[in-house]
Amino acid sequence: MTTSSETERTAFATDYATALGRDCIFVKDWVVDCNIGVYAEEKGVTQKVRLYVDAYLAPHVRANSADDMADVPSYTDIMDAVEAITSAGHINLLETFAERIAERCLADTRLAAMRVRIEKLERGPVRGVEIFRTRPASP
């Protein structure tokens, strides 16, 4: 069943991609275990977090340009980035985790902007962070 907040997140990604005139690849509602948190009781244990990641393609890139995965960014690239970050060790802040995802994905020049939302699902109410980052201008 789709909730209103899921519909709003999907609408945001679609509306923004349309406004930019760009395609968007995404990973939605992905729950992963990771070592995250600043409090003593969060150290040495994993917690479930839910990720929503929208990757807006650069103006010259289209998601369906050649029907070849080697030619366009893929949601698999996003998932690989998340898995590399979570396997690297403990992260104190959700904000740091979100920044690392955006930074790693924006290293791919075929991407122009990222929206990353992470929700902590354990140890209290659902809470989290959402960031939007664009590729830095070339010097």
C-alpha positions as CSV (number, residue, x, y, z in Angstrom):
1,M,0.0,0.0,0.0
2,T,1.4,3.4,-0.9
3,T,1.3,6.1,1.8
4,S,0.9,9.8,1.2
5,S,4.5,10.4,2.2
6,E,5.7,7.9,-0.3
7,T,3.6,9.5,-3.0
8,E,5.0,12.9,-2.1
9,R,8.6,11.7,-2.3
10,T,7.9,10.1,-5.7
11,A,6.2,13.2,-6.9
12,F,9.1,15.3,-5.7
13,A,11.6,13.3,-7.7
14,T,9.4,13.3,-10.8
15,D,8.5,17.0,-10.5
16,Y,12.1,18.0,-10.0
17,A,13.4,15.9,-12.9
18,T,10.7,17.4,-15.1
19,A,11.6,20.9,-14.0
20,L,15.2,20.3,-14.8
21,G,14.3,18.6,-18.0
22,R,16.4,15.6,-16.9
23,D,15.9,12.0,-16.2
24,C,16.2,10.6,-12.7
25,I,17.2,7.1,-11.6
26,F,16.3,6.2,-8.0
27,V,16.4,3.7,-5.2
28,K,13.3,3.9,-3.0
29,D,12.3,2.4,0.3
30,W,15.5,0.4,0.7
31,V,16.2,-0.8,4.3
32,V,19.8,-1.6,5.2
33,D,21.6,-2.5,8.4
34,C,24.5,-0.3,9.2
35,N,26.7,0.8,12.1
36,I,25.5,4.3,12.8
37,G,25.0,6.6,15.7
38,V,26.8,8.8,18.2
39,Y,25.5,7.4,21.4
40,A,27.3,4.7,23.4
41,E,24.4,2.3,23.0
42,E,24.6,2.7,19.2
43,K,28.3,1.7,19.0
44,G,29.1,-1.9,18.1
45,V,25.5,-2.8,16.9
46,T,23.8,-2.3,13.6
47,Q,20.6,-0.4,13.1
48,K,18.1,-0.4,10.3
49,V,17.9,2.7,8.1
50,R,15.6,3.4,5.2
51,L,17.1,5.1,2.1
52,Y,15.5,7.1,-0.7
53,V,18.1,8.2,-3.3
54,D,17.3,10.2,-6.5
55,A,20.1,10.7,-9.0
56,Y,19.4,13.4,-11.6
57,L,21.2,12.8,-14.9
58,A,23.4,15.4,-16.5
59,P,21.8,17.3,-19.4
60,H,23.6,15.3,-22.0
61,V,22.6,11.9,-20.6
62,R,19.3,10.1,-21.1
63,A,18.3,7.0,-19.2
64,N,17.2,5.2,-22.3
65,S,19.8,6.5,-24.8
66,A,21.3,3.2,-26.0
67,D,19.6,0.4,-24.0
68,D,23.1,-0.5,-22.7
69,M,23.8,-0.4,-19.0
70,A,27.4,0.6,-19.7
71,D,26.2,3.9,-21.2
72,V,24.0,5.2,-18.5
73,P,24.2,5.4,-14.7
74,S,22.2,2.7,-13.0
75,Y,20.4,2.3,-9.7
76,T,23.0,-0.5,-9.1
77,D,25.7,2.1,-9.0
78,I,23.7,3.8,-6.2
79,M,23.3,0.5,-4.3
80,D,27.0,-0.3,-4.7
81,A,28.0,3.1,-3.3
82,V,25.8,2.6,-0.3
83,E,27.1,-0.9,0.3
84,A,30.7,0.4,0.1
85,I,30.1,3.1,2.6
86,T,28.3,0.9,5.1
87,S,31.0,-1.8,4.8
88,A,33.7,0.7,5.5
89,G,32.9,1.0,9.2
90,H,31.0,2.9,11.8
91,I,29.4,6.3,10.8
92,N,28.4,8.7,13.6
93,L,25.8,10.8,11.8
94,L,23.0,10.2,9.3
95,E,24.1,13.6,7.8
96,T,27.6,12.2,7.2
97,F,26.1,9.1,5.6
98,A,23.9,11.1,3.3
99,E,26.9,13.4,2.3
100,R,29.1,10.4,1.5
101,I,26.4,8.8,-0.7
102,A,25.9,12.1,-2.6
103,E,29.6,12.7,-2.9
104,R,30.4,9.2,-4.1
105,C,27.6,9.2,-6.7
106,L,28.4,12.7,-8.0
107,A,31.9,11.5,-8.8
108,D,30.1,10.0,-11.8
109,T,30.1,12.9,-14.3
110,R,26.9,11.5,-15.9
111,L,25.1,12.7,-12.8
112,A,24.2,16.3,-12.1
113,A,22.4,16.3,-8.7
114,M,21.4,14.0,-5.9
115,R,18.7,13.9,-3.3
116,V,19.4,11.6,-0.4
117,R,16.9,10.9,2.4
118,I,17.8,8.5,5.2
119,E,15.5,7.5,8.0
120,K,16.6,5.8,11.2
121,L,14.0,3.1,12.0
122,E,15.1,1.8,15.4
123,R,15.7,3.2,18.9
124,G,12.8,5.7,18.9
125,P,10.5,7.3,16.4
126,V,11.4,7.4,12.7
127,R,13.7,10.4,12.2
128,G,16.3,11.3,9.7
129,V,17.8,13.7,7.2
130,E,17.3,14.7,3.6
131,I,19.9,16.6,1.5
132,F,20.1,17.8,-2.0
133,R,23.5,18.3,-3.7
134,T,24.5,19.3,-7.1
135,R,27.8,18.8,-9.0
136,P,30.3,21.5,-8.1
137,A,31.0,23.9,-10.9
138,S,34.2,23.3,-12.8
139,P,37.0,25.8,-12.0
